[in-house]
Amino acid sequence: MLIEIIKALLMGVVEGVTEWLPISSTGHMILAEQLIRFDASDAFLSMFRVVIQLGAIMAVVVLFWNKLWPFGLRRGRPVSKPQVWSLWSKVVVATLPVLVISPLDDWMEAKFYNYITVAAMLILYGVLFILVENRGAPARVGRLEQITYREALIIGLWQTLAIIPGTSRSGATIVGGLLLGLSRAAVAEFTFYLAIPVMAGASLLKVVKFALDGQTMTSNETAILVTGCISAFAVSMAAIRFLMGYVKSHDFKFFGVYRIALGAVVLTVAAVTAFG
């Protein structure tokens, strides 16, 4: 059992880092799963890959609570924060496209959760990051509150591309936001907030599907899931702080290069697996 807990801790580290940096959590999970093999059912592992994101979501809620909670106090009286309601309205608008395509999620995972698709998306978006940053275009939108509903919807449309394994939800939304003229800090922070309804909804659907299929978790699987979520939460706290500090003085080209290199590694692993 101790070994399984250590594996869950390691998977939480992978999730916590890769969920927020635009480098594809799926690509890293595929590689990690070659080294970290749980003593658990396939149904549980499919659910675990998604629900572990709840730990990562909680890191966003904790770090940005003051910006996300729409109520406050003024002279001892409760007041509403219009700017927060406006932010949540834009998050809802950006989430609508994901709701439309969400029924395809399981089908996409079944058909495209493989080395070739993941490697192709890693490399494609790596190239896009480099090309977009090389434009050198100045940001039109420097602050989160300047994002319009139209821009929020377009970013939401970019987010739907993350249904393809290896794309990276944060990677797709960041590329889309940069093309719209958002600053790196603004698009990164908006991406964090978009994750809350999207990832929470995906986790809920996975749990419901798991239960409706008549699956149950063993005590070991429950311990694995809880440990993974806690680990993902702790590591996400550090990863989010790192990214928000990083984008103040750096561009995203490093992540583009990293994605291309990781795509090459994924293809190498695929070749070794197929012919080794």
PyMOL commands that set and color helices and strands:
alter all, ss='L'
color gray80, all
select helices_A, chain A and resi 2-18+25-35+42-51+53-63+65-68+82-112+115-134+144-146+149-163+169-180+184-212+219-246+253-275
alter helices_A, ss='H'
color red, helices_A
select strands_A, chain A and resi 71-74+77-80
alter strands_A, ss='S'
color yellow, strands_A
deselect
rebuild
show_as cartoon
